[in-house]
Amino acid sequence: MSDKQRGHTDKQLLIKGLKRLALALPLLVLTTYLFTFTFLNKETIPMYYILPLAILGMAGTIFTLFSGIKLVLKSMFH
């Protein structure tokens, strides 16, 4: 029986997924801070430049989180 048939965890894929999750954690904190910062400073002009960046950053963070979770699950159950 090969390693794939016995159901062992693919360690390289697991490490790749954990790296993505580790990248997503600081992104989550940073984009949440930027999003909150823009709503606290509604009177200033830079808010209109930072808000789209915060929204795109949030979308990228959510994508990174789900792709990391998907890779971790794929490494264990594939």
N, C-alpha and C positions, 0 to 999 in steps of 0.2 A: 504494500500500500504506500502510496506517496503521501507527502505532507498535506496536500490539498484534500485528499480523500478522508484523512483521519480527523479533519476539522481543527487543525492548529491555527492559531492566530497569525496572520500575516504581519510580522513585526515592522516591516518597512512602511506598510500602509498605515499601521497604527501610529507610528512616529510622525508621519506626514499629517495625519488628522489631529494629533495632539499639538503639533506646531501651529496649525491653523487656529485651533482653539486658544492657544497661548497668544497668538497675534490678535485675536478678536477681543480678548479681555481689555487691553489698554484702549483699543479702538472704541469699545463700548463706553468706557469712562470718558474718553476725550469727546466723542460726538454728543454724548448726553450733556456734558459741560457746555459745549458750543451752542447746542440747542437752547439750553436754559439761559445762557449769556445773551443770546439774541433777543429773547423775550423780556429780559430784565432791562435792556437798553433800547427801548422802542424809539426813543427820540433821536438817536444818533444815526447818521448815514451809513456807517459800516455794517449796521444790522442787515441792510439789504444785500450786502455782499456775503456776509457770513451765513445767513439763513439758508440759501441754496446749498452751500458747502456742507452745512450741518445735516440737511436732509439727504444729500447724496452720501455723506459719510454714514448715516444711520442705515441706509439701504445696503451699503457695502458691508457694514458690520453684521447685519442680519444675514446677508448672503454668506459671509465668511463663517459665521457660527453654524449655520445649517450645513454647509459643505464640510466643515470639520466634524460635526456629529455624524454625517452620512459616511465619511471616510472611516471613522472609528467603528461604526456598526458594520460597515462592509468588511473591515479587516477581521472582525470577530465571527461573523456569521456567513461569510461567502465561501 
